[in-house]
Amino acid sequence: MLKASAAKDFVERLVEDGYEVCAIGKFYVLADPEEAQASAKLHDFLRGFGPRDHLTADIAAYLHRIGRYIPVETID
């Protein structure tokens, strides 16, 4: 199982490779590229990185720290 420090490596690699990733609240979203080759490369990376459900909060927190997030509005 990967450690929380892997969240930073995960995000930095995605950003370096030009993929769209951002946090929404305590979760993160990753856009699947329209180009088939880029999509295949992304899916290969995700498979190779391994399970990351346990890192969701850490990935989202890191994305917030680097300014890659969509603010969540609350209605009172």
PyMOL Python script that loads the backbone (N, CA, C, O; Angstrom):
from pymol import cmd

cmd.read_pdbstr("""\
ATOM      1  N   MET A   1       0.853  -1.184   0.000  1.00  0.00           N
ATOM      2  CA  MET A   1       0.000   0.000   0.000  1.00  0.00           C
ATOM      3  C   MET A   1       0.896   1.244   0.000  1.00  0.00           C
ATOM      4  O   MET A   1       1.880   1.318   0.736  1.00  0.00           O
ATOM      5  N   LEU A   2       0.541   2.195  -0.823  1.00  0.00           N
ATOM      6  CA  LEU A   2       1.322   3.421  -0.944  1.00  0.00           C
ATOM      7  C   LEU A   2       1.104   4.337   0.250  1.00  0.00           C
ATOM      8  O   LEU A   2       0.028   4.353   0.847  1.00  0.00           O
ATOM      9  N   LYS A   3       2.129   5.093   0.589  1.00  0.00           N
ATOM     10  CA  LYS A   3       2.045   6.039   1.704  1.00  0.00           C
ATOM     11  C   LYS A   3       1.493   7.379   1.233  1.00  0.00           C
ATOM     12  O   LYS A   3       1.443   7.671   0.039  1.00  0.00           O
ATOM     13  N   ALA A   4       1.080   8.189   2.215  1.00  0.00           N
ATOM     14  CA  ALA A   4       0.506   9.506   1.906  1.00  0.00           C
ATOM     15  C   ALA A   4       1.461  10.369   1.086  1.00  0.00           C
ATOM     16  O   ALA A   4       1.011  11.187   0.284  1.00  0.00           O
ATOM     17  N   SER A   5       2.767  10.203   1.272  1.00  0.00           N
ATOM     18  CA  SER A   5       3.735  11.005   0.514  1.00  0.00           C
ATOM     19  C   SER A   5       3.657  10.722  -0.986  1.00  0.00           C
ATOM     20  O   SER A   5       4.129  11.519  -1.797  1.00  0.00           O
ATOM     21  N   ALA A   6       3.071   9.604  -1.346  1.00  0.00           N
ATOM     22  CA  ALA A   6       2.921   9.271  -2.762  1.00  0.00           C
ATOM     23  C   ALA A   6       1.934  10.196  -3.455  1.00  0.00           C
ATOM     24  O   ALA A   6       1.964  10.323  -4.679  1.00  0.00           O
ATOM     25  N   ALA A   7       1.058  10.844  -2.691  1.00  0.00           N
ATOM     26  CA  ALA A   7       0.063  11.754  -3.278  1.00  0.00           C
ATOM     27  C   ALA A   7       0.759  12.867  -4.057  1.00  0.00           C
ATOM     28  O   ALA A   7       0.348  13.205  -5.167  1.00  0.00           O
ATOM     29  N   LYS A   8       1.800  13.427  -3.479  1.00  0.00           N
ATOM     30  CA  LYS A   8       2.539  14.509  -4.145  1.00  0.00           C
ATOM     31  C   LYS A   8       3.157  14.003  -5.453  1.00  0.00           C
ATOM     32  O   LYS A   8       3.063  14.670  -6.483  1.00  0.00           O
ATOM     33  N   ASP A   9       3.781  12.837  -5.411  1.00  0.00           N
ATOM     34  CA  ASP A   9       4.398  12.265  -6.613  1.00  0.00           C
ATOM     35  C   ASP A   9       3.351  12.005  -7.692  1.00  0.00           C
ATOM     36  O   ASP A   9       3.584  12.269  -8.872  1.00  0.00           O
ATOM     37  N   PHE A  10       2.207  11.490  -7.279  1.00  0.00           N
ATOM     38  CA  PHE A  10       1.110  11.201  -8.196  1.00  0.00           C
ATOM     39  C   PHE A  10       0.671  12.472  -8.920  1.00  0.00           C
ATOM     40  O   PHE A  10       0.586  12.501 -10.148  1.00  0.00           O
ATOM     41  N   VAL A  11       0.394  13.518  -8.146  1.00  0.00           N
ATOM     42  CA  VAL A  11      -0.087  14.780  -8.722  1.00  0.00           C
ATOM     43  C   VAL A  11       0.985  15.410  -9.599  1.00  0.00           C
ATOM     44  O   VAL A  11       0.695  15.842 -10.714  1.00  0.00           O
ATOM     45  N   GLU A  12       2.208  15.469  -9.115  1.00  0.00           N
ATOM     46  CA  GLU A  12       3.276  16.118  -9.885  1.00  0.00           C
ATOM     47  C   GLU A  12       3.489  15.430 -11.227  1.00  0.00           C
ATOM     48  O   GLU A  12       3.728  16.095 -12.234  1.00  0.00           O
ATOM     49  N   ARG A  13       3.406  14.118 -11.247  1.00  0.00           N
ATOM     50  CA  ARG A  13       3.572  13.385 -12.508  1.00  0.00           C
ATOM     51  C   ARG A  13       2.435  13.708 -13.477  1.00  0.00           C
ATOM     52  O   ARG A  13       2.669  13.926 -14.666  1.00  0.00           O
ATOM     53  N   LEU A  14       1.209  13.738 -12.967  1.00  0.00           N
ATOM     54  CA  LEU A  14       0.074  14.067 -13.824  1.00  0.00           C
ATOM     55  C   LEU A  14       0.200  15.471 -14.405  1.00  0.00           C
ATOM     56  O   LEU A  14      -0.025  15.679 -15.597  1.00  0.00           O
ATOM     57  N   VAL A  15       0.559  16.429 -13.560  1.00  0.00           N
ATOM     58  CA  VAL A  15       0.695  17.822 -14.004  1.00  0.00           C
ATOM     59  C   VAL A  15       1.843  17.940 -15.006  1.00  0.00           C
ATOM     60  O   VAL A  15       1.703  18.600 -16.036  1.00  0.00           O
ATOM     61  N   GLU A  16       2.973  17.304 -14.707  1.00  0.00           N
ATOM     62  CA  GLU A  16       4.121  17.320 -15.628  1.00  0.00           C
ATOM     63  C   GLU A  16       3.745  16.801 -17.009  1.00  0.00           C
ATOM     64  O   GLU A  16       4.183  17.334 -18.028  1.00  0.00           O
ATOM     65  N   ASP A  17       2.931  15.758 -17.026  1.00  0.00           N
ATOM     66  CA  ASP A  17       2.538  15.149 -18.296  1.00  0.00           C
ATOM     67  C   ASP A  17       1.378  15.876 -18.971  1.00  0.00           C
ATOM     68  O   ASP A  17       0.927  15.472 -20.043  1.00  0.00           O
ATOM     69  N   GLY A  18       0.893  16.955 -18.340  1.00  0.00           N
ATOM     70  CA  GLY A  18      -0.111  17.799 -18.965  1.00  0.00           C
ATOM     71  C   GLY A  18      -1.557  17.364 -18.774  1.00  0.00           C
ATOM     72  O   GLY A  18      -2.437  17.812 -19.510  1.00  0.00           O
ATOM     73  N   TYR A  19      -1.816  16.505 -17.806  1.00  0.00           N
ATOM     74  CA  TYR A  19      -3.197  16.058 -17.573  1.00  0.00           C
ATOM     75  C   TYR A  19      -3.928  17.033 -16.662  1.00  0.00           C
ATOM     76  O   TYR A  19      -3.332  17.668 -15.791  1.00  0.00           O
ATOM     77  N   GLU A  20      -5.227  17.134 -16.885  1.00  0.00           N
ATOM     78  CA  GLU A  20      -6.076  18.017 -16.094  1.00  0.00           C
ATOM     79  C   GLU A  20      -6.525  17.285 -14.838  1.00  0.00           C
ATOM     80  O   GLU A  20      -7.271  16.309 -14.910  1.00  0.00           O
ATOM     81  N   VAL A  21      -6.068  17.760 -13.699  1.00  0.00           N
ATOM     82  CA  VAL A  21      -6.441  17.162 -12.414  1.00  0.00           C
ATOM     83  C   VAL A  21      -6.704  18.295 -11.439  1.00  0.00           C
ATOM     84  O   VAL A  21      -5.938  19.258 -11.381  1.00  0.00           O
ATOM     85  N   CYS A  22      -7.776  18.188 -10.675  1.00  0.00           N
ATOM     86  CA  CYS A  22      -8.072  19.213  -9.676  1.00  0.00           C
ATOM     87  C   CYS A  22      -8.901  18.602  -8.551  1.00  0.00           C
ATOM     88  O   CYS A  22      -9.529  17.555  -8.707  1.00  0.00           O
ATOM     89  N   ALA A  23      -8.880  19.288  -7.423  1.00  0.00           N
ATOM     90  CA  ALA A  23      -9.652  18.858  -6.265  1.00  0.00           C
ATOM     91  C   ALA A  23     -11.003  19.551  -6.274  1.00  0.00           C
ATOM     92  O   ALA A  23     -11.142  20.694  -6.709  1.00  0.00           O
ATOM     93  N   ILE A  24     -11.990  18.822  -5.779  1.00  0.00           N
ATOM     94  CA  ILE A  24     -13.306  19.386  -5.508  1.00  0.00           C
ATOM     95  C   ILE A  24     -13.648  18.896  -4.108  1.00  0.00           C
ATOM     96  O   ILE A  24     -13.970  17.726  -3.901  1.00  0.00           O
ATOM     97  N   GLY A  25     -13.571  19.814  -3.154  1.00  0.00           N
ATOM     98  CA  GLY A  25     -13.775  19.405  -1.767  1.00  0.00           C
ATOM     99  C   GLY A  25     -12.679  18.449  -1.341  1.00  0.00           C
ATOM    100  O   GLY A  25     -11.495  18.733  -1.522  1.00  0.00           O
ATOM    101  N   LYS A  26     -13.070  17.309  -0.772  1.00  0.00           N
ATOM    102  CA  LYS A  26     -12.102  16.322  -0.295  1.00  0.00           C
ATOM    103  C   LYS A  26     -11.808  15.247  -1.330  1.00  0.00           C
ATOM    104  O   LYS A  26     -11.197  14.225  -1.017  1.00  0.00           O
ATOM    105  N   PHE A  27     -12.243  15.479  -2.560  1.00  0.00           N
ATOM    106  CA  PHE A  27     -12.049  14.512  -3.635  1.00  0.00           C
ATOM    107  C   PHE A  27     -11.257  15.156  -4.768  1.00  0.00           C
ATOM    108  O   PHE A  27     -10.979  16.354  -4.730  1.00  0.00           O
ATOM    109  N   TYR A  28     -10.897  14.373  -5.763  1.00  0.00           N
ATOM    110  CA  TYR A  28     -10.220  14.935  -6.925  1.00  0.00           C
ATOM    111  C   TYR A  28     -10.829  14.338  -8.186  1.00  0.00           C
ATOM    112  O   TYR A  28     -11.406  13.251  -8.174  1.00  0.00           O
ATOM    113  N   VAL A  29     -10.681  15.080  -9.262  1.00  0.00           N
ATOM    114  CA  VAL A  29     -11.158  14.621 -10.565  1.00  0.00           C
ATOM    115  C   VAL A  29     -10.017  14.704 -11.562  1.00  0.00           C
ATOM    116  O   VAL A  29      -9.132  15.554 -11.466  1.00  0.00           O
ATOM    117  N   LEU A  30     -10.069  13.806 -12.506  1.00  0.00           N
ATOM    118  CA  LEU A  30      -9.030  13.702 -13.515  1.00  0.00           C
ATOM    119  C   LEU A  30      -9.725  13.565 -14.860  1.00  0.00           C
ATOM    120  O   LEU A  30     -10.497  12.631 -15.076  1.00  0.00           O
ATOM    121  N   ALA A  31      -9.452  14.491 -15.755  1.00  0.00           N
ATOM    122  CA  ALA A  31     -10.081  14.465 -17.087  1.00  0.00           C
ATOM    123  C   ALA A  31      -9.401  13.414 -17.956  1.00  0.00           C
ATOM    124  O   ALA A  31      -8.173  13.346 -18.017  1.00  0.00           O
ATOM    125  N   ASP A  32     -10.199  12.607 -18.618  1.00  0.00           N
ATOM    126  CA  ASP A  32      -9.673  11.622 -19.557  1.00  0.00           C
ATOM    127  C   ASP A  32      -9.464  12.334 -20.894  1.00  0.00           C
ATOM    128  O   ASP A  32     -10.421  12.851 -21.470  1.00  0.00           O
ATOM    129  N   PRO A  33      -8.232  12.366 -21.393  1.00  0.00           N
ATOM    130  CA  PRO A  33      -7.966  13.057 -22.658  1.00  0.00           C
ATOM    131  C   PRO A  33      -8.787  12.477 -23.809  1.00  0.00           C
ATOM    132  O   PRO A  33      -9.070  11.279 -23.844  1.00  0.00           O
ATOM    133  N   GLU A  34      -9.160  13.335 -24.740  1.00  0.00           N
ATOM    134  CA  GLU A  34      -9.936  12.897 -25.897  1.00  0.00           C
ATOM    135  C   GLU A  34      -9.088  12.095 -26.877  1.00  0.00           C
ATOM    136  O   GLU A  34      -9.590  11.182 -27.534  1.00  0.00           O
ATOM    137  N   GLU A  35      -7.823  12.429 -26.976  1.00  0.00           N
ATOM    138  CA  GLU A  35      -6.928  11.735 -27.901  1.00  0.00           C
ATOM    139  C   GLU A  35      -6.658  10.318 -27.377  1.00  0.00           C
ATOM    140  O   GLU A  35      -6.276  10.148 -26.219  1.00  0.00           O
ATOM    141  N   ALA A  36      -6.852   9.331 -28.205  1.00  0.00           N
ATOM    142  CA  ALA A  36      -6.740   7.926 -27.795  1.00  0.00           C
ATOM    143  C   ALA A  36      -5.368   7.586 -27.231  1.00  0.00           C
ATOM    144  O   ALA A  36      -5.272   6.884 -26.224  1.00  0.00           O
ATOM    145  N   GLN A  37      -4.308   8.072 -27.866  1.00  0.00           N
ATOM    146  CA  GLN A  37      -2.954   7.750 -27.405  1.00  0.00           C
ATOM    147  C   GLN A  37      -2.692   8.349 -26.025  1.00  0.00           C
ATOM    148  O   GLN A  37      -2.119   7.685 -25.161  1.00  0.00           O
ATOM    149  N   ALA A  38      -3.104   9.595 -25.811  1.00  0.00           N
ATOM    150  CA  ALA A  38      -2.916  10.242 -24.504  1.00  0.00           C
ATOM    151  C   ALA A  38      -3.756   9.540 -23.444  1.00  0.00           C
ATOM    152  O   ALA A  38      -3.316   9.383 -22.304  1.00  0.00           O
ATOM    153  N   SER A  39      -4.949   9.122 -23.811  1.00  0.00           N
ATOM    154  CA  SER A  39      -5.825   8.415 -22.880  1.00  0.00           C
ATOM    155  C   SER A  39      -5.201   7.077 -22.480  1.00  0.00           C
ATOM    156  O   SER A  39      -5.208   6.713 -21.304  1.00  0.00           O
ATOM    157  N   ALA A  40      -4.675   6.363 -23.437  1.00  0.00           N
ATOM    158  CA  ALA A  40      -4.038   5.072 -23.154  1.00  0.00           C
ATOM    159  C   ALA A  40      -2.830   5.257 -22.240  1.00  0.00           C
ATOM    160  O   ALA A  40      -2.616   4.471 -21.318  1.00  0.00           O
ATOM    161  N   LYS A  41      -2.043   6.301 -22.501  1.00  0.00           N
ATOM    162  CA  LYS A  41      -0.868   6.583 -21.675  1.00  0.00           C
ATOM    163  C   LYS A  41      -1.297   6.898 -20.241  1.00  0.00           C
ATOM    164  O   LYS A  41      -0.670   6.429 -19.291  1.00  0.00           O
ATOM    165  N   LEU A  42      -2.358   7.689 -20.079  1.00  0.00           N
ATOM    166  CA  LEU A  42      -2.864   8.015 -18.748  1.00  0.00           C
ATOM    167  C   LEU A  42      -3.330   6.752 -18.026  1.00  0.00           C
ATOM    168  O   LEU A  42      -2.989   6.539 -16.863  1.00  0.00           O
ATOM    169  N   HIS A  43      -4.099   5.925 -18.702  1.00  0.00           N
ATOM    170  CA  HIS A  43      -4.605   4.709 -18.073  1.00  0.00           C
ATOM    171  C   HIS A  43      -3.471   3.751 -17.706  1.00  0.00           C
ATOM    172  O   HIS A  43      -3.543   3.073 -16.682  1.00  0.00           O
ATOM    173  N   ASP A  44      -2.435   3.690 -18.527  1.00  0.00           N
ATOM    174  CA  ASP A  44      -1.259   2.884 -18.191  1.00  0.00           C
ATOM    175  C   ASP A  44      -0.582   3.418 -16.928  1.00  0.00           C
ATOM    176  O   ASP A  44      -0.193   2.648 -16.050  1.00  0.00           O
ATOM    177  N   PHE A  45      -0.446   4.736 -16.844  1.00  0.00           N
ATOM    178  CA  PHE A  45       0.153   5.345 -15.655  1.00  0.00           C
ATOM    179  C   PHE A  45      -0.673   5.024 -14.413  1.00  0.00           C
ATOM    180  O   PHE A  45      -0.119   4.643 -13.381  1.00  0.00           O
ATOM    181  N   LEU A  46      -1.997   5.176 -14.505  1.00  0.00           N
ATOM    182  CA  LEU A  46      -2.861   4.919 -13.354  1.00  0.00           C
ATOM    183  C   LEU A  46      -2.782   3.463 -12.908  1.00  0.00           C
ATOM    184  O   LEU A  46      -2.740   3.185 -11.709  1.00  0.00           O
ATOM    185  N   ARG A  47      -2.762   2.536 -13.858  1.00  0.00           N
ATOM    186  CA  ARG A  47      -2.609   1.112 -13.513  1.00  0.00           C
ATOM    187  C   ARG A  47      -1.264   0.867 -12.842  1.00  0.00           C
ATOM    188  O   ARG A  47      -1.181   0.150 -11.845  1.00  0.00           O
ATOM    189  N   GLY A  48      -0.224   1.459 -13.386  1.00  0.00           N
ATOM    190  CA  GLY A  48       1.118   1.276 -12.851  1.00  0.00           C
ATOM    191  C   GLY A  48       1.290   1.886 -11.471  1.00  0.00           C
ATOM    192  O   GLY A  48       2.041   1.370 -10.642  1.00  0.00           O
ATOM    193  N   PHE A  49       0.594   2.981 -11.230  1.00  0.00           N
ATOM    194  CA  PHE A  49       0.692   3.639  -9.920  1.00  0.00           C
ATOM    195  C   PHE A  49       0.076   2.770  -8.842  1.00  0.00           C
ATOM    196  O   PHE A  49       0.543   2.755  -7.704  1.00  0.00           O
ATOM    197  N   GLY A  50      -0.961   2.056  -9.197  1.00  0.00           N
ATOM    198  CA  GLY A  50      -1.593   1.145  -8.251  1.00  0.00           C
ATOM    199  C   GLY A  50      -2.776   1.762  -7.529  1.00  0.00           C
ATOM    200  O   GLY A  50      -3.184   2.884  -7.829  1.00  0.00           O
ATOM    201  N   PRO A  51      -3.328   1.018  -6.571  1.00  0.00           N
ATOM    202  CA  PRO A  51      -4.502   1.489  -5.833  1.00  0.00           C
ATOM    203  C   PRO A  51      -4.217   2.805  -5.120  1.00  0.00           C
ATOM    204  O   PRO A  51      -3.145   2.994  -4.544  1.00  0.00           O
ATOM    205  N   ARG A  52      -5.185   3.706  -5.168  1.00  0.00           N
ATOM    206  CA  ARG A  52      -4.972   5.011  -4.550  1.00  0.00           C
ATOM    207  C   ARG A  52      -6.202   5.521  -3.807  1.00  0.00           C
ATOM    208  O   ARG A  52      -6.240   6.681  -3.395  1.00  0.00           O
ATOM    209  N   ASP A  53      -7.212   4.662  -3.632  1.00  0.00           N
ATOM    210  CA  ASP A  53      -8.406   5.100  -2.894  1.00  0.00           C
ATOM    211  C   ASP A  53      -8.047   5.631  -1.512  1.00  0.00           C
ATOM    212  O   ASP A  53      -8.632   6.609  -1.046  1.00  0.00           O
ATOM    213  N   HIS A  54      -7.087   4.988  -0.861  1.00  0.00           N
ATOM    214  CA  HIS A  54      -6.687   5.425   0.479  1.00  0.00           C
ATOM    215  C   HIS A  54      -5.931   6.759   0.459  1.00  0.00           C
ATOM    216  O   HIS A  54      -5.687   7.350   1.511  1.00  0.00           O
ATOM    217  N   LEU A  55      -5.565   7.227  -0.729  1.00  0.00           N
ATOM    218  CA  LEU A  55      -4.838   8.496  -0.866  1.00  0.00           C
ATOM    219  C   LEU A  55      -5.733   9.657  -1.307  1.00  0.00           C
ATOM    220  O   LEU A  55      -5.252  10.778  -1.475  1.00  0.00           O
ATOM    221  N   THR A  56      -7.017   9.400  -1.493  1.00  0.00           N
ATOM    222  CA  THR A  56      -7.907  10.427  -2.038  1.00  0.00           C
ATOM    223  C   THR A  56      -7.815  11.740  -1.278  1.00  0.00           C
ATOM    224  O   THR A  56      -7.638  12.791  -1.894  1.00  0.00           O
ATOM    225  N   ALA A  57      -7.930  11.707   0.038  1.00  0.00           N
ATOM    226  CA  ALA A  57      -7.880  12.942   0.836  1.00  0.00           C
ATOM    227  C   ALA A  57      -6.517  13.615   0.725  1.00  0.00           C
ATOM    228  O   ALA A  57      -6.440  14.842   0.669  1.00  0.00           O
ATOM    229  N   ASP A  58      -5.433  12.826   0.692  1.00  0.00           N
ATOM    230  CA  ASP A  58      -4.089  13.398   0.580  1.00  0.00           C
ATOM    231  C   ASP A  58      -3.865  14.026  -0.789  1.00  0.00           C
ATOM    232  O   ASP A  58      -3.238  15.080  -0.900  1.00  0.00           O
ATOM    233  N   ILE A  59      -4.373  13.383  -1.824  1.00  0.00           N
ATOM    234  CA  ILE A  59      -4.257  13.937  -3.182  1.00  0.00           C
ATOM    235  C   ILE A  59      -5.033  15.246  -3.263  1.00  0.00           C
ATOM    236  O   ILE A  59      -4.524  16.241  -3.778  1.00  0.00           O
ATOM    237  N   ALA A  60      -6.257  15.247  -2.759  1.00  0.00           N
ATOM    238  CA  ALA A  60      -7.077  16.467  -2.777  1.00  0.00           C
ATOM    239  C   ALA A  60      -6.417  17.585  -1.977  1.00  0.00           C
ATOM    240  O   ALA A  60      -6.407  18.736  -2.413  1.00  0.00           O
ATOM    241  N   ALA A  61      -5.873  17.257  -0.822  1.00  0.00           N
ATOM    242  CA  ALA A  61      -5.210  18.270   0.011  1.00  0.00           C
ATOM    243  C   ALA A  61      -4.007  18.871  -0.719  1.00  0.00           C
ATOM    244  O   ALA A  61      -3.799  20.083  -0.678  1.00  0.00           O
ATOM    245  N   TYR A  62      -3.223  18.036  -1.380  1.00  0.00           N
ATOM    246  CA  TYR A  62      -2.066  18.541  -2.119  1.00  0.00           C
ATOM    247  C   TYR A  62      -2.520  19.427  -3.273  1.00  0.00           C
ATOM    248  O   TYR A  62      -1.921  20.473  -3.524  1.00  0.00           O
ATOM    249  N   LEU A  63      -3.565  19.021  -3.971  1.00  0.00           N
ATOM    250  CA  LEU A  63      -4.092  19.846  -5.058  1.00  0.00           C
ATOM    251  C   LEU A  63      -4.560  21.206  -4.546  1.00  0.00           C
ATOM    252  O   LEU A  63      -4.362  22.220  -5.217  1.00  0.00           O
ATOM    253  N   HIS A  64      -5.174  21.238  -3.375  1.00  0.00           N
ATOM    254  CA  HIS A  64      -5.573  22.519  -2.765  1.00  0.00           C
ATOM    255  C   HIS A  64      -4.336  23.377  -2.491  1.00  0.00           C
ATOM    256  O   HIS A  64      -4.331  24.576  -2.769  1.00  0.00           O
ATOM    257  N   ARG A  65      -3.293  22.757  -1.949  1.00  0.00           N
ATOM    258  CA  ARG A  65      -2.072  23.515  -1.611  1.00  0.00           C
ATOM    259  C   ARG A  65      -1.429  24.157  -2.831  1.00  0.00           C
ATOM    260  O   ARG A  65      -0.856  25.243  -2.737  1.00  0.00           O
ATOM    261  N   ILE A  66      -1.522  23.488  -3.971  1.00  0.00           N
ATOM    262  CA  ILE A  66      -0.871  24.045  -5.173  1.00  0.00           C
ATOM    263  C   ILE A  66      -1.846  24.839  -6.037  1.00  0.00           C
ATOM    264  O   ILE A  66      -1.513  25.226  -7.157  1.00  0.00           O
ATOM    265  N   GLY A  67      -3.044  25.081  -5.522  1.00  0.00           N
ATOM    266  CA  GLY A  67      -3.992  25.940  -6.225  1.00  0.00           C
ATOM    267  C   GLY A  67      -4.784  25.275  -7.331  1.00  0.00           C
ATOM    268  O   GLY A  67      -5.377  25.964  -8.161  1.00  0.00           O
ATOM    269  N   ARG A  68      -4.806  23.963  -7.361  1.00  0.00           N
ATOM    270  CA  ARG A  68      -5.559  23.238  -8.395  1.00  0.00           C
ATOM    271  C   ARG A  68      -6.832  22.674  -7.769  1.00  0.00           C
ATOM    272  O   ARG A  68      -6.927  21.481  -7.481  1.00  0.00           O
ATOM    273  N   TYR A  69      -7.805  23.557  -7.567  1.00  0.00           N
ATOM    274  CA  TYR A  69      -9.067  23.119  -6.969  1.00  0.00           C
ATOM    275  C   TYR A  69     -10.214  23.977  -7.468  1.00  0.00           C
ATOM    276  O   TYR A  69     -10.028  25.103  -7.930  1.00  0.00           O
ATOM    277  N   ILE A  70     -11.389  23.417  -7.363  1.00  0.00           N
ATOM    278  CA  ILE A  70     -12.622  24.138  -7.679  1.00  0.00           C
ATOM    279  C   ILE A  70     -13.316  24.377  -6.348  1.00  0.00           C
ATOM    280  O   ILE A  70     -13.641  23.420  -5.644  1.00  0.00           O
ATOM    281  N   PRO A  71     -13.549  25.639  -5.987  1.00  0.00           N
ATOM    282  CA  PRO A  71     -14.189  25.923  -4.704  1.00  0.00           C
ATOM    283  C   PRO A  71     -15.605  25.322  -4.636  1.00  0.00           C
ATOM    284  O   PRO A  71     -16.360  25.343  -5.608  1.00  0.00           O
ATOM    285  N   VAL A  72     -15.921  24.804  -3.489  1.00  0.00           N
ATOM    286  CA  VAL A  72     -17.251  24.241  -3.265  1.00  0.00           C
ATOM    287  C   VAL A  72     -18.070  25.282  -2.513  1.00  0.00           C
ATOM    288  O   VAL A  72     -17.706  25.714  -1.419  1.00  0.00           O
ATOM    289  N   GLU A  73     -19.171  25.668  -3.120  1.00  0.00           N
ATOM    290  CA  GLU A  73     -20.043  26.653  -2.469  1.00  0.00           C
ATOM    291  C   GLU A  73     -21.078  25.931  -1.625  1.00  0.00           C
ATOM    292  O   GLU A  73     -21.568  24.864  -1.995  1.00  0.00           O
ATOM    293  N   THR A  74     -21.399  26.521  -0.501  1.00  0.00           N
ATOM    294  CA  THR A  74     -22.435  25.953   0.333  1.00  0.00           C
ATOM    295  C   THR A  74     -23.621  26.911   0.362  1.00  0.00           C
ATOM    296  O   THR A  74     -23.456  28.128   0.281  1.00  0.00           O
ATOM    297  N   ILE A  75     -24.790  26.355   0.476  1.00  0.00           N
ATOM    298  CA  ILE A  75     -26.004  27.161   0.545  1.00  0.00           C
ATOM    299  C   ILE A  75     -26.507  27.106   1.977  1.00  0.00           C
ATOM    300  O   ILE A  75     -26.729  26.029   2.531  1.00  0.00           O
ATOM    301  N   ASP A  76     -26.682  28.274   2.563  1.00  0.00           N
ATOM    302  CA  ASP A  76     -27.133  28.319   3.942  1.00  0.00           C
ATOM    303  C   ASP A  76     -28.634  28.115   4.042  1.00  0.00           C
ATOM    304  O   ASP A  76     -29.186  28.123   5.143  1.00  0.00           O
TER     305      ASP A  76
END
""", "prot")
cmd.dss("prot")
cmd.show_as("cartoon", "prot")
cmd.util.cbc("prot")
cmd.orient("prot")
